[in-house]
Structures are given as structure tokens and as C-alpha cells.
């Protein structure tokens, strides 16, 4: 998530610097910015609709995944040298050879 946020910030900062240094008329730049703004708005609307359609499917899966991670995390006690080798249902463990 940090990479995406950094990428977005870099894109915005780079865009602002590029606009400030661009050798063209202000009217033309403003027209381009207006068109870009429309494109961004449209993209956000499409993304919002897609998220609304996907959320009912993704939410239960994410909840189940979090429960499995918690179960696996709590199975291994601090100082336990065994390695978890099960699939999340049988509680199988394998001890490392060595």
C-alpha cells in the first residue's frame, strides 16, 4: 500500500512541476487540465461502481482469510520450534530436521 501511495504522490508532484515548466499558452494548458479532470472523474466513478459490485463477494472471503491467519498465528506459541505444515484444518505440525 505504501508503494502505491508513494507512486500517486510522485505522479501528482511530477504533473504539477511539468505543468509549471511546460512551454505552451495558459489557455491550452487549462483546456488540457479540464479534460484530464473529466477523465479522472469518469475513472473514479467507474472504480466506485466496480467496488460496489465486488464488495459483497470480497468481504466474506477477506473475513475468512483473517480468521484463518489468526488461527494459524495462535497455534504457534512463542519459543515453539515446530513448523506449521497443515492446511488450516487438521492442526498438523512438522518438526524441523536437523
N, C-alpha and C positions, 0 to 999 in steps of 0.2 A: 504494500500500500504506500510506503514511503517513496518508493521509486516512481510511482505514478504521480504522486503529489509533486515531487521534485521536477518531473518531466513537464507537468502542466505549468508550474511556476516559471520554469525556464522558457517555455513556449510563449507565455504571456509577456515576460520581460523582453525576450528577443523580438517579439512582434512590435512592442512599443518602441524599442530602440530602432528597429527597421523603419517604422513609420516616421520617426523623427529625422532620420537621416536620408529618407527617400528623396531623390531629385525629381519631383513632379509637383504639379499645381495642387493647392489645397482642396479645390473643388473636386478634383479627380480622386484624391485620397479619401475625402469624406464620402463620396459615392461608393468607393470600394469598401470602406468600413461599414456603410449601411447595408450593402449586400452581404458582407461577411456576417454581420449581426443577424440578418434574416436567416442565413444558413445555420448559424449556431442555435437560434431559437427553434428552428424546424428540427434540428438534430436532437435537441433536448426534449421536445415533445414526443418524438418517435421513441427515444430511450425511455421516457416515462411510461408510455403505453406498453412497451415491451416488458418493463419491470413489473407493471401491474399484472400482466398475463403470466409471468414466470413466478412471481412471489408465492402463489398458493402451492406450487409444486416444490419450490426450493426450500421453503421454510421448514416443512416437516423433515426433509432429508437433512438439512443442516442441524436441526434439533436432535435427530437420531445420531448423527455423527458426533456431536458434542457429548451425548450420553455415553457412547462407546469409548471416546477418548477419556472421559472421566473414569469409567470402569477400569480401563487398562491402567491408567495412572495410579489408581488406588490399589490395584493388585500388587504392585511392586513397592515394597516397603523400603525406606532408606536403609542402606547397608546390605540389602539383598543382592547377592552377586548372580542370581539366576537371570536368564534371558528369557523374555516372554516370546513364545513361539506359537501361540494359539491364534485362533481366528476371532476371538472376542466372545465365544460362546462356551467353550469347554473348560477354560481355566488351565490349559496345559502349559507347562513351563519346561524349558530345557536348560540344563546347567552347562556352562561353557567347559569345553575340554581344555586341559592344559595344566 
